[in-house]
Amino acid sequence: MILFSKVKAGALQFVLFIGTIIVLFLFAFILMNQSHSLLGKKTDIIVDLVQTSDKVLMKSLLKPMKTGENISMPDNDLGIQTKVFKEYWGLLEKRTVTSVKGKLRFQKTGLVGAIYQNRPALYIKDDNRPMVIVGDAKISGDAHLPERGIKMGNIQGYGYIGSQLVYGKILRSKNQLPKLHNEVLQRLKMLTSTAYMPKGNTVPLKRELLLKNSFQEETIVVQGTSIALENVSLTGNIVVWATDKIHVKSTSRLRDVILIAPTIEIEEGARGSFQAISGKEILVGKNCELDYPTILAVQGNTVSQEFVNKFREPRINIGKGTSISGSVLYCDKREPKGQPLFITIDQGAIVHGELYCEQSLELKGSVYGSVTTGSFVAFENGNTYLNHLFNGKIEAQRLPQEYCGLAYENKIANGVVKWLY
């Protein structure tokens, strides 16, 4: 019987090699297991951060916040510290939520606004005159009308063809229009003042300019005296500011940007989604398609006699076949001499949302949502018809209940207009 025998060196090396491989596999398995465990924990924390951010943002809508205010909302159960910051992007309120746990951080930004249940179709100021409805005009939804009510009329041989004057409840209006939220009015006045100048990184405008800027970065500003946006693509946290005029060509692509100038012209066939804010006039051509949440806003700073004499040259003109989803507003409480025109919605044009005019409105197209106006006016064959709605349509039920728009006085933001990036 042989008790001892020699083992060849090659066999010993092979055994050591196999042992090393097994040890490495064991270490790799342990490391992979720990990585999966850490990744799972990190994923759980990120999910908690996202859910907490959503919850805290909606919770912040339950009470008013001041512009520039930064409120902290600790979550004791999950150990997440959350802050909500309020500012404005154009005329829309912007809230940024930042949630932090340990070294992990999540930020979410959204534009917020007001959601109204049972939004009325029409609110017209009581100026001691009845409202007159003519042609195939239609008011579908609740209407706040003057004490003298509404009656059928006739323009150039065209009478009212509807079966009833208002397809909804008739309520009494006051001699003052409902006010927009004071912060919205202050923002509009500030952005259209001659002293305003946007802050941010200035970049030169050039043909085929392609810019996309996150709302977590500093604002980019494109500025000049007269700006023509042609063959450009601008998306996000960008302000286009001109001291005289901005001309939006149909070849431009604008998304979520702000345009500020005394005169803004939007060419026929233009597409996009933006806020256009002016101290003089906004002219929208035919067959444009401006997506939600577009805002067209004019602050009437002065009403010159020259403008008063130009009855048929409105401050905001929406051309035939154009579709706008969002808000159209003209603000100016001063009483001009005569009865000039301030907003015209042409035949075949549609506003999906809200129209607010503190002066006179000529509605030939349709508003799927609500109209708040000082008065109606119709110009036909050289004649002026005061407080007449001729062929225009206002249909509140065609606007989704979830529509989130501008807040009125004594109303705080209670919904999300759009999540930003």
Backbone hydrogen bonds in HBPLUS format (Angstrom, degrees):
<---DONOR---> <-ACCEPTOR-->    atom                        ^
c    i                          cat <-CA-CA->   ^        H-A-AA   ^      H-
h    n   atom  resd res      DA  || num        DHA   H-A  angle D-A-AA Bond
n    s   type  num  typ     dist DA aas  dist angle  dist       angle   num
A0011-ALA N   A0008-LYS O   3.13 MM   3  5.46 123.5  2.47 102.3 115.7     1
A0012-LEU N   A0008-LYS O   3.21 MM   4  6.62 153.2  2.29 148.8 156.4     2
A0013-GLN N   A0009-ALA O   3.00 MM   4  6.29 157.3  2.05 151.1 156.9     3
A0014-PHE N   A0010-GLY O   3.01 MM   4  6.21 151.3  2.09 141.7 149.5     4
A0015-VAL N   A0011-ALA O   3.01 MM   4  6.30 154.1  2.08 145.9 152.3     5
A0016-LEU N   A0012-LEU O   3.03 MM   4  6.33 160.1  2.07 150.1 155.1     6
A0017-PHE N   A0013-GLN O   2.88 MM   4  6.10 153.8  1.95 146.5 154.2     7
A0018-ILE N   A0014-PHE O   2.91 MM   4  6.18 163.9  1.93 151.2 155.0     8
A0019-GLY N   A0015-VAL O   2.94 MM   4  6.13 156.8  1.99 145.9 152.9     9
A0020-THR N   A0016-LEU O   2.88 MM   4  6.11 153.0  1.95 145.0 152.1    10
A0021-ILE N   A0017-PHE O   2.96 MM   4  6.26 160.6  2.00 151.9 156.8    11
A0022-ILE N   A0018-ILE O   2.95 MM   4  6.21 159.5  1.99 149.8 155.3    12
A0023-VAL N   A0019-GLY O   2.96 MM   4  6.22 157.2  2.01 147.1 153.2    13
A0024-LEU N   A0020-THR O   2.88 MM   4  6.17 161.0  1.91 153.2 158.4    14
A0025-PHE N   A0021-ILE O   2.89 MM   4  6.15 158.3  1.93 150.8 156.9    15
A0026-LEU N   A0022-ILE O   2.92 MM   4  6.18 151.8  2.00 145.1 153.2    16
A0027-PHE N   A0023-VAL O   2.85 MM   4  6.20 161.3  1.89 153.4 158.1    17
A0028-ALA N   A0024-LEU O   2.82 MM   4  6.03 162.1  1.85 151.1 156.6    18
A0029-PHE N   A0025-PHE O   2.84 MM   4  6.01 155.0  1.91 145.2 152.1    19
A0030-ILE N   A0026-LEU O   2.90 MM   4  6.17 160.8  1.94 150.5 155.6    20
A0031-LEU N   A0027-PHE O   2.79 MM   4  6.00 163.4  1.82 153.0 158.1    21
A0032-MET N   A0028-ALA O   2.81 MM   4  5.93 160.4  1.84 148.5 154.1    22
A0033-ASN N   A0029-PHE O   2.88 MM   4  6.02 154.8  1.94 144.7 152.0    23
A0034-GLN N   A0030-ILE O   2.93 MM   4  6.18 155.7  1.99 147.2 153.7    24
A0035-SER N   A0031-LEU O   2.83 MM   4  6.06 155.3  1.89 146.5 154.2    25
A0036-HIS N   A0032-MET O   2.86 MM   4  6.07 161.2  1.89 149.2 153.9    26
A0037-SER N   A0033-ASN O   2.97 MM   4  6.17 152.3  2.04 140.2 148.4    27
A0038-LEU N   A0034-GLN O   2.77 MM   4  6.07 160.9  1.80 153.0 157.8    28
A0039-LEU N   A0035-SER O   2.73 MM   4  5.90 161.4  1.77 152.1 158.0    29
A0040-GLY N   A0036-HIS O   2.83 MM   4  5.94 154.1  1.90 142.6 150.0    30
A0041-LYS N   A0037-SER O   2.97 MM   4  6.23 154.9  2.04 144.5 151.2    31
A0042-LYS N   A0038-LEU O   2.79 MM   4  6.02 158.5  1.84 149.6 156.1    32
A0043-THR N   A0039-LEU O   2.77 MM   4  5.94 158.6  1.82 147.9 154.1    33
A0044-ASP N   A0040-GLY O   2.95 MM   4  6.15 155.2  2.01 143.3 150.0    34
A0045-ILE N   A0041-LYS O   2.96 MM   4  6.25 152.1  2.03 145.3 152.9    35
A0046-ILE N   A0042-LYS O   2.89 MM   4  6.18 161.0  1.92 152.7 157.7    36
A0047-VAL N   A0043-THR O   2.91 MM   4  6.13 160.8  1.95 151.2 156.3    37
A0048-ASP N   A0044-ASP O   2.94 MM   4  6.19 153.3  2.02 142.1 149.8    38
A0049-LEU N   A0045-ILE O   2.78 MM   4  6.13 149.2  1.88 148.6 158.0    39
A0050-VAL N   A0046-ILE O   2.90 MM   4  6.20 160.7  1.94 154.1 158.2    40
A0051-GLN N   A0047-VAL O   2.94 MM   4  6.13 171.5  1.95 154.1 156.5    41
A0052-THR N   A0048-ASP O   2.84 MM   4  5.87 155.6  1.90 144.1 151.6    42
A0053-SER N   A0049-LEU O   2.91 MM   4  6.03 154.3  1.97 144.3 151.3    43
A0054-ASP N   A0050-VAL O   3.06 MM   4  6.37 161.7  2.10 152.6 156.5    44
A0055-LYS N   A0051-GLN O   3.00 MM   4  6.18 163.4  2.02 146.6 151.6    45
A0056-VAL N   A0052-THR O   2.81 MM   4  5.94 163.7  1.83 153.7 158.1    46
A0057-LEU N   A0053-SER O   2.95 MM   4  6.05 158.6  2.00 147.7 153.5    47
A0058-MET N   A0054-ASP O   3.13 MM   4  6.35 169.5  2.14 151.6 154.0    48
A0059-LYS N   A0055-LYS O   2.93 MM   4  6.10 147.6  2.04 141.5 151.6    49
A0060-SER N   A0056-VAL O   2.83 MM   4  6.04 143.8  1.96 145.0 154.3    50
A0060-SER N   A0057-LEU O   3.12 MM   3  5.08 121.0  2.48  92.8 107.5    51
A0061-LEU N   A0058-MET O   3.19 MM   3  5.26 141.6  2.35  96.1 106.9    52
A0062-LEU N   A0059-LYS O   3.13 MM   3  5.58 163.3  2.16 111.5 116.7    53
A0069-GLU N   A0066-LYS O   2.96 MM   3  5.26 155.5  2.03 133.3 133.1    54
A0068-GLY N   A0086-LYS O   2.73 MM  18  5.44 160.1  1.77 146.7 152.8    55
A0086-LYS N   A0069-GLU O   3.15 MM  17  5.76 157.2  2.20 158.1 165.2    56
A0071-ILE N   A0084-VAL O   2.95 MM  13  5.36 151.5  2.03 154.1 154.0    57
A0084-VAL N   A0071-ILE O   2.86 MM  13  5.36 156.3  1.91 152.9 160.9    58
A0073-MET N   A0082-THR O   2.68 MM   9  5.17 165.9  1.70 158.3 160.2    59
A0075-ASP N   A0080-ILE O   2.88 MM   5  5.20 152.7  1.96 156.0 164.1    60
A0079-GLY N   A0075-ASP O   2.86 MM   4  5.63 127.4  2.14 146.7 162.1    61
A0081-GLN N   A0100-VAL O   2.98 MM  19  5.29 160.5  2.01 161.9 158.2    62
A0100-VAL N   A0081-GLN O   2.84 MM  19  5.29 157.1  1.89 150.7 158.5    63
A0083-LYS N   A0098-THR O   2.92 MM  15  5.30 154.3  1.98 144.9 153.1    64
A0098-THR N   A0083-LYS O   2.91 MM  15  5.30 160.0  1.95 152.6 159.1    65
A0085-PHE N   A0096-THR O   2.88 MM  11  5.17 158.4  1.92 144.2 151.5    66
A0096-THR N   A0085-PHE O   2.92 MM  11  5.17 158.8  1.97 146.9 153.6    67
A0087-GLU N   A0094-LYS O   2.91 MM   7  5.26 162.3  1.94 158.3 163.4    68
A0094-LYS N   A0087-GLU O   2.75 MM   7  5.26 174.3  1.75 146.1 145.6    69
A0089-TRP N   A0092-LEU O   2.82 MM   3  5.36 171.1  1.83 167.8 169.2    70
A0092-LEU N   A0089-TRP O   3.15 MM   3  5.36 160.5  2.19 127.9 126.7    71
A0112-VAL N   A0093-GLU O   2.83 MM  19  5.50 162.0  1.86 152.2 158.4    72
A0095-ARG N   A0110-GLY O   2.98 MM  15  5.65 167.4  2.00 165.9 165.7    73
A0110-GLY N   A0095-ARG O   3.03 MM  15  5.65 161.4  2.07 153.8 158.9    74
A0097-VAL N   A0108-LYS O   2.78 MM  11  5.27 169.4  1.79 165.0 164.6    75
A0108-LYS N   A0097-VAL O   2.88 MM  11  5.27 158.0  1.93 152.4 159.7    76
A0099-SER N   A0106-PHE O   2.82 MM   7  5.29 168.0  1.83 163.3 166.2    77
A0106-PHE N   A0099-SER O   2.87 MM   7  5.29 159.0  1.92 156.4 162.3    78
A0101-LYS N   A0104-LEU O   2.99 MM   3  5.39 164.1  2.01 152.0 156.7    79
A0104-LEU N   A0101-LYS O   3.03 MM   3  5.39 151.6  2.12 137.1 134.3    80
A0420-LEU N   A0109-THR O   2.82 MM 311  5.44 171.9  1.83 147.2 149.1    81
A0111-LEU N   A0418-LYS O   2.81 MM 307  5.27 161.5  1.84 163.5 164.8    82
A0417-VAL N   A0111-LEU O   2.66 MM 306  5.26 146.9  1.77 137.4 147.3    83
A0418-LYS N   A0111-LEU O   3.29 MM 307  5.27 156.1  2.36 132.9 136.3    84
A0113-GLY N   A0415-GLY O   2.93 MM 302  5.50 157.5  1.98 141.8 148.7    85
A0414-ASN N   A0113-GLY O   2.83 MM 301  6.23 142.0  1.97 146.0 152.3    86
A0415-GLY N   A0113-GLY O   3.09 MM 302  5.50 138.4  2.27 154.6 151.7    87
A0114-ALA N   A0405-GLY O   2.84 MM 291  5.34 160.1  1.88 140.5 144.5    88
A0405-GLY N   A0114-ALA O   2.98 MM 291  5.34 159.1  2.03 148.0 141.8    89
A0121-ALA N   A0142-ASP O   2.83 MM  21  5.48 140.8  1.98 141.7 154.4    90
A0371-VAL N   A0121-ALA O   2.84 MM 250  6.10 149.5  1.94 137.3 145.8    91
A0122-LEU N   A0142-ASP O   3.34 MM  20  6.79 159.3  2.39 148.2 151.7    92
A0144-HIS N   A0122-LEU O   2.77 MM  22  5.97 169.0  1.78 148.2 150.7    93
A0123-TYR N   A0371-VAL O   2.84 MM 248  6.32 141.7  1.99 155.4 165.0    94
A0373-THR N   A0123-TYR O   2.94 MM 250  6.45 157.4  2.00 162.6 170.0    95
A0124-ILE N   A0144-HIS O   3.11 MM  20  6.29 168.8  2.13 163.7 164.3    96
A0125-LYS N   A0373-THR O   3.14 MM 248  6.62 151.7  2.22 150.5 158.8    97
A0126-ASP N   A0174-LYS O   2.83 MM  48  5.32 173.6  1.83 134.9 135.7    98
A0131-MET N   A0149-GLY O   2.94 MM  18  6.33 167.4  1.96 154.2 154.9    99
A0151-LYS N   A0131-MET O   2.90 MM  20  6.41 149.5  1.99 155.2 164.7   100
A0132-VAL N   A0387-ASN O   2.99 MM 255  6.19 165.2  2.02 164.8 164.1   101
A0389-LEU N   A0132-VAL O   2.81 MM 257  6.23 161.6  1.85 164.2 169.6   102
A0133-ILE N   A0151-LYS O   2.98 MM  18  6.32 158.4  2.03 157.3 164.2   103
A0153-GLY N   A0133-ILE O   3.11 MM  20  5.83 142.6  2.25 148.2 143.6   104
A0134-VAL N   A0389-LEU O   2.88 MM 255  6.04 161.1  1.92 166.1 161.1   105
A0391-ASN N   A0134-VAL O   3.18 MM 257  6.42 162.0  2.22 154.6 149.2   106
A0161-ILE N   A0135-GLY O   3.04 MM  26  5.87 157.3  2.09 146.1 142.5   107
A0138-LYS N   A0392-GLY O   3.03 MM 254  6.62 146.9  2.15 143.7 149.7   108
A0394-ILE N   A0138-LYS O   2.78 MM 256  6.08 160.6  1.82 156.8 163.3   109
A0167-TYR N   A0139-ILE O   2.86 MM  28  6.08 171.1  1.87 174.2 171.3   110
A0140-SER N   A0394-ILE O   2.78 MM 254  6.12 171.7  1.79 168.4 171.2   111
A0396-ALA N   A0140-SER O   2.95 MM 256  6.16 156.7  2.00 172.8 169.8   112
A0141-GLY N   A0167-TYR O   2.94 MM  26  5.81 143.0  2.07 116.3 128.1   113
A0143-ALA N   A0169-LYS O   2.85 MM  26  6.30 161.4  1.89 167.4 173.3   114
A0171-LEU N   A0143-ALA O   2.79 MM  28  5.97 171.5  1.79 155.3 156.8   115
A0145-LEU N   A0171-LEU O   2.79 MM  26  6.11 159.3  1.84 160.9 153.8   116
A0173-SER N   A0145-LEU O   2.78 MM  28  5.03 154.9  1.85 138.4 135.2   117
A0149-GLY N   A0146-PRO O   2.88 MM   3  5.25 159.5  1.92 112.7 118.6   118
A0155-ILE N   A0158-TYR O   2.98 MM   3  5.16 155.4  2.04 138.9 142.2   119
A0158-TYR N   A0155-ILE O   2.87 MM   3  5.16 163.8  1.90 116.9 122.3   120
A0409-GLU N   A0179-LYS O   2.73 MM 230  5.42 160.8  1.76 153.9 148.9   121
A0181-HIS N   A0407-ALA O   2.87 MM 226  5.51 160.1  1.91 139.2 132.8   122
A0184-VAL N   A0181-HIS O   2.97 MM   3  5.39 123.8  2.30 108.8 122.8   123
A0185-LEU N   A0181-HIS O   3.17 MM   4  6.56 159.1  2.21 155.1 161.1   124
A0186-GLN N   A0182-ASN O   2.91 MM   4  6.12 158.1  1.96 149.3 155.6   125
A0187-ARG N   A0183-GLU O   2.94 MM   4  6.07 155.6  2.00 143.5 150.0   126
A0188-LEU N   A0184-VAL O   2.99 MM   4  6.23 159.5  2.03 150.1 155.3   127
A0189-LYS N   A0185-LEU O   3.05 MM   4  6.28 161.7  2.09 149.4 153.8   128
A0190-MET N   A0186-GLN O   2.93 MM   4  6.10 157.5  1.98 147.7 154.3   129
A0191-LEU N   A0187-ARG O   2.88 MM   4  6.04 169.1  1.89 157.7 160.0   130
A0192-THR N   A0188-LEU O   3.23 MM   4  6.28 137.3  2.42 139.4 149.0   131
A0193-SER N   A0190-MET O   3.29 MM   3  5.28 161.4  2.32 102.5 108.0   132
A0196-TYR N   A0193-SER O   3.24 MM   3  5.55 159.8  2.28 107.3 113.3   133
A0201-ASN N   A0219-THR O   2.85 MM  18  6.32 148.5  1.95 163.5 162.2   134
A0221-VAL N   A0201-ASN O   2.83 MM  20  5.77 164.6  1.85 135.1 138.6   135
A0203-VAL N   A0221-VAL O   3.01 MM  18  6.29 154.9  2.07 157.8 161.3   136
A0208-GLU N   A0231-ASN O   2.89 MM  23  4.86 113.9  2.33 117.8 135.6   137
A0233-SER N   A0209-LEU O   2.85 MM  24  6.25 163.4  1.87 166.0 170.7   138
A0211-LEU N   A0233-SER O   2.87 MM  22  6.22 170.9  1.88 171.7 174.9   139
A0235-THR N   A0211-LEU O   2.95 MM  24  6.25 145.8  2.07 143.1 154.0   140
A0213-ASN N   A0235-THR O   2.99 MM  22  6.42 160.0  2.03 161.8 164.3   141
A0237-ASN N   A0213-ASN O   2.89 MM  24  5.21 160.9  1.93 143.6 142.9   142
A0217-GLU N   A0214-SER O   3.17 MM   3  5.47 163.2  2.20 107.7 111.7   143
A0220-ILE N   A0237-ASN O   3.12 MM  17  6.49 168.5  2.14 152.5 154.8   144
A0239-VAL N   A0220-ILE O   2.89 MM  19  6.34 158.9  1.94 161.4 168.5   145
A0222-VAL N   A0239-VAL O   2.86 MM  17  6.25 164.0  1.89 160.3 165.3   146
A0241-TRP N   A0222-VAL O   2.86 MM  19  6.26 158.9  1.90 158.0 165.3   147
A0224-GLY N   A0241-TRP O   3.13 MM  17  6.71 138.5  2.31 150.8 160.6   148
A0243-THR N   A0224-GLY O   3.11 MM  19  6.69 145.0  2.24 142.1 151.9   149
A0244-ASP N   A0225-THR O   2.87 MM  19  5.37 135.5  2.07 153.3 152.2   150
A0245-LYS N   A0225-THR O   3.34 MM  20  6.89 152.5  2.42 142.3 149.8   151
A0227-ILE N   A0245-LYS O   2.90 MM  18  6.32 160.5  1.94 157.1 159.0   152
A0247-HIS N   A0227-ILE O   2.78 MM  20  6.18 161.3  1.81 162.8 168.6   153
A0229-LEU N   A0247-HIS O   2.82 MM  18  6.10 158.9  1.87 157.9 165.1   154
A0249-LYS N   A0229-LEU O   3.00 MM  20  5.75 159.1  2.04 144.8 150.2   155
A0253-ARG N   A0232-VAL O   2.82 MM  21  6.23 151.2  1.90 154.4 163.6   156
A0234-LEU N   A0253-ARG O   2.88 MM  19  6.31 151.6  1.96 158.9 168.3   157
A0255-ARG N   A0234-LEU O   2.95 MM  21  6.36 147.1  2.06 157.3 165.0   158
A0236-GLY N   A0255-ARG O   2.91 MM  19  6.30 159.3  1.95 164.4 171.3   159
A0238-ILE N   A0236-GLY O   2.77 MM   2  5.69 132.1  2.00 113.7  98.4   160
A0258-ILE N   A0238-ILE O   3.14 MM  20  6.57 158.9  2.18 155.1 161.6   161
A0240-VAL N   A0258-ILE O   2.79 MM  18  6.14 170.3  1.80 169.1 172.2   162
A0260-ILE N   A0240-VAL O   2.87 MM  20  6.28 157.6  1.92 164.8 170.3   163
A0242-ALA N   A0260-ILE O   2.99 MM  18  6.44 159.9  2.03 163.1 169.2   164
A0263-THR N   A0244-ASP O   3.33 MM  19  6.48 142.6  2.48 138.4 148.9   165
A0246-ILE N   A0263-THR O   2.96 MM  17  6.45 150.7  2.05 153.5 162.9   166
A0265-GLU N   A0246-ILE O   2.90 MM  19  6.31 163.9  1.92 164.5 169.7   167
A0248-VAL N   A0265-GLU O   2.76 MM  17  6.12 167.4  1.77 170.4 171.9   168
A0267-GLU N   A0248-VAL O   2.84 MM  19  5.89 173.4  1.85 165.9 168.2   169
A0252-SER N   A0249-LYS O   3.16 MM   3  5.60 167.4  2.18 113.7 117.1   170
A0273-SER N   A0254-LEU O   2.99 MM  19  6.13 154.3  2.06 138.2 146.5   171
A0256-ASP N   A0273-SER O   2.62 MM  17  5.71 140.1  1.78 146.6 159.3   172
A0275-GLN N   A0257-VAL O   3.08 MM  18  6.52 159.5  2.12 154.9 161.4   173
A0259-LEU N   A0275-GLN O   2.74 MM  16  6.06 167.2  1.75 170.6 172.7   174
A0277-ILE N   A0259-LEU O   2.84 MM  18  6.10 167.9  1.85 162.5 165.9   175
A0261-ALA N   A0277-ILE O   3.27 MM  16  6.77 153.3  2.35 157.0 164.9   176
A0281-GLU N   A0262-PRO O   3.07 MM  19  6.59 158.0  2.12 159.7 165.7   177
A0264-ILE N   A0281-GLU O   3.07 MM  17  6.48 154.7  2.14 148.8 156.8   178
A0283-LEU N   A0264-ILE O   2.92 MM  19  6.37 160.6  1.96 160.6 167.2   179
A0266-ILE N   A0283-LEU O   2.79 MM  17  6.13 166.9  1.81 169.2 170.7   180
A0285-GLY N   A0266-ILE O   2.83 MM  19  5.90 154.2  1.90 156.5 164.8   181
A0270-ALA N   A0267-GLU O   3.17 MM   3  5.77 144.7  2.30 146.2 142.9   182
A0269-GLY N   A0286-LYS O   2.92 MM  17  6.36 144.1  2.05 160.4 170.6   183
A0289-GLU N   A0270-ALA O   2.95 MM  19  6.42 161.3  1.99 162.1 168.4   184
A0272-GLY N   A0289-GLU O   3.27 MM  17  6.79 140.6  2.44 159.9 154.6   185
A0291-ASP N   A0272-GLY O   2.76 MM  19  6.07 150.4  1.85 158.1 161.5   186
A0295-ILE N   A0274-PHE O   3.12 MM  21  6.61 152.8  2.20 138.7 144.2   187
A0276-ALA N   A0295-ILE O   2.76 MM  19  6.11 163.8  1.78 171.5 172.8   188
A0297-ALA N   A0276-ALA O   2.91 MM  21  6.29 167.2  1.93 168.5 172.6   189
A0278-SER N   A0297-ALA O   2.88 MM  19  6.27 160.0  1.92 157.4 164.2   190
A0299-GLN N   A0278-SER O   2.94 MM  21  6.44 156.3  2.00 159.0 164.4   191
A0282-ILE N   A0315-ARG O   2.80 MM  33  6.27 153.8  1.87 161.2 170.2   192
A0317-ASN N   A0282-ILE O   3.06 MM  35  6.57 156.1  2.12 157.3 164.6   193
A0284-VAL N   A0317-ASN O   2.83 MM  33  5.90 168.0  1.84 166.3 170.4   194
A0319-GLY N   A0284-VAL O   2.95 MM  35  5.74 137.3  2.14 130.7 143.9   195
A0287-ASN N   A0320-LYS O   2.87 MM  33  6.30 155.8  1.93 146.2 154.2   196
A0323-SER N   A0288-CYS O   2.89 MM  35  6.21 161.1  1.93 153.2 156.7   197
A0290-LEU N   A0323-SER O   2.87 MM  33  6.21 163.6  1.90 170.2 170.8   198
A0325-SER N   A0290-LEU O   2.91 MM  35  6.27 154.5  1.98 160.9 169.3   199
A0294-THR N   A0291-ASP O   2.99 MM   3  5.90 124.3  2.31 121.8 135.9   200
A0294-THR N   A0325-SER O   3.17 MM  31  6.08 139.6  2.34 165.3 154.1   201
A0327-SER N   A0294-THR O   2.96 MM  33  6.47 152.9  2.03 154.2 160.3   202
A0296-LEU N   A0327-SER O   2.92 MM  31  6.33 158.8  1.96 154.4 160.9   203
A0329-LEU N   A0296-LEU O   2.87 MM  33  6.36 162.5  1.90 162.9 168.2   204
A0298-VAL N   A0329-LEU O   2.97 MM  31  6.46 154.4  2.04 153.6 161.9   205
A0331-CYS N   A0298-VAL O   3.02 MM  33  6.47 162.9  2.05 164.9 170.4   206
A0300-GLY N   A0331-CYS O   2.88 MM  31  6.02 159.5  1.92 154.0 160.5   207
A0308-VAL N   A0304-SER O   3.01 MM   4  6.36 159.3  2.05 149.5 155.6   208
A0309-ASN N   A0305-GLN O   3.05 MM   4  6.23 148.9  2.15 146.0 152.6   209
A0310-LYS N   A0307-PHE O   2.92 MM   3  5.17 144.0  2.06 105.5 116.6   210
A0313-GLU N   A0310-LYS O   3.22 MM   3  5.62 163.6  2.25 121.8 120.8   211
A0315-ARG N   A0342-PHE O   2.96 MM  27  4.88 127.9  2.24 106.6 119.6   212
A0316-ILE N   A0342-PHE O   2.94 MM  26  6.29 145.6  2.06 146.9 157.9   213
A0344-THR N   A0316-ILE O   2.89 MM  28  6.35 155.0  1.95 160.1 168.4   214
A0318-ILE N   A0344-THR O   2.89 MM  26  6.16 164.3  1.92 163.2 168.6   215
A0346-ASP N   A0318-ILE O   3.01 MM  28  5.95 166.9  2.03 158.8 162.9   216
A0322-THR N   A0319-GLY O   3.33 MM   3  5.87 156.1  2.39 135.1 134.3   217
A0350-ILE N   A0322-THR O   2.85 MM  28  6.33 159.9  1.89 162.4 169.2   218
A0324-ILE N   A0350-ILE O   2.91 MM  26  6.33 159.5  1.96 160.1 166.9   219
A0352-HIS N   A0324-ILE O   2.67 MM  28  5.99 166.6  1.69 164.6 169.0   220
A0326-GLY N   A0352-HIS O   2.89 MM  26  6.16 143.4  2.03 140.4 152.2   221
A0354-GLU N   A0326-GLY O   3.09 MM  28  6.56 157.8  2.14 155.5 162.2   222
A0328-VAL N   A0354-GLU O   3.00 MM  26  6.46 153.3  2.08 154.9 163.4   223
A0356-TYR N   A0328-VAL O   2.84 MM  28  6.27 162.5  1.87 159.4 165.5   224
A0330-TYR N   A0356-TYR O   2.83 MM  26  6.32 149.9  1.92 153.1 163.3   225
A0358-GLU N   A0330-TYR O   3.08 MM  28  6.28 160.3  2.12 152.6 158.2   226
A0342-PHE N   A0360-SER O   3.33 MM  18  5.59 145.1  2.46 131.1 138.4   227
A0362-GLU N   A0343-ILE O   2.84 MM  19  6.18 169.6  1.85 164.4 167.8   228
A0345-ILE N   A0362-GLU O   2.96 MM  17  6.39 160.6  2.00 165.0 169.9   229
A0364-LYS N   A0345-ILE O   2.85 MM  19  5.69 158.1  1.89 158.3 165.2   230
A0365-GLY N   A0345-ILE O   3.06 MM  20  5.44 133.7  2.28 127.2 130.2   231
A0349-ALA N   A0346-ASP O   3.09 MM   3  5.58 160.3  2.13 132.0 134.6   232
A0366-SER N   A0349-ALA O   2.91 MM  17  6.31 164.9  1.93 162.3 167.4   233
A0351-VAL N   A0366-SER O   2.97 MM  15  6.42 153.5  2.04 147.2 155.3   234
A0368-TYR N   A0351-VAL O   2.84 MM  17  6.10 149.8  1.93 149.0 159.2   235
A0353-GLY N   A0368-TYR O   3.13 MM  15  6.19 138.4  2.31 123.7 136.0   236
A0370-SER N   A0353-GLY O   3.09 MM  17  6.65 152.4  2.17 153.4 161.3   237
A0355-LEU N   A0370-SER O   2.96 MM  15  6.32 153.1  2.03 153.0 161.8   238
A0372-THR N   A0355-LEU O   2.83 MM  17  6.19 159.3  1.87 161.7 168.8   239
A0357-CYS N   A0372-THR O   2.77 MM  15  6.16 162.5  1.80 160.3 166.5   240
A0374-GLY N   A0357-CYS O   2.97 MM  17  6.42 126.0  2.27 144.0 158.7   241
A0374-GLY N   A0359-GLN O   3.17 MM  15  4.78 129.9  2.43 145.6 150.8   242
A0375-SER N   A0359-GLN O   3.28 MM  16  6.34 135.7  2.49 144.7 137.0   243
A0361-LEU N   A0375-SER O   2.99 MM  14  6.30 144.2  2.12 138.0 147.9   244
A0377-VAL N   A0361-LEU O   2.97 MM  16  5.91 139.5  2.13 141.1 139.4   245
A0393-LYS N   A0365-GLY O   3.04 MM  28  6.48 155.5  2.10 151.0 157.8   246
A0367-VAL N   A0393-LYS O   2.80 MM  26  6.22 152.4  1.88 153.8 163.1   247
A0395-GLU N   A0367-VAL O   2.95 MM  28  6.36 162.8  1.98 159.6 165.1   248
A0387-ASN N   A0376-PHE O   2.63 MM  11  4.23 133.8  1.83 153.2 139.5   249
A0378-ALA N   A0385-TYR O   2.95 MM   7  5.02 148.3  2.05 137.9 147.4   250
A0385-TYR N   A0378-ALA O   2.78 MM   7  5.02 162.0  1.81 156.6 161.3   251
A0380-GLU N   A0383-ASN O   3.00 MM   3  5.29 150.0  2.09 145.1 152.7   252
A0383-ASN N   A0380-GLU O   2.91 MM   3  5.29 163.4  1.94 118.5 123.2   253
A0398-ARG N   A0395-GLU O   3.40 MM   3  5.87 159.4  2.45 108.8 114.6   254
A0399-LEU N   A0396-ALA O   3.13 MM   3  5.81 165.4  2.15 121.8 124.2   255
A0403-TYR N   A0400-PRO O   3.02 MM   3  5.53 165.8  2.04 117.9 121.2   256
A0411-LYS N   A0408-TYR O   3.09 MM   3  5.50 136.2  2.29 141.7 137.4   257
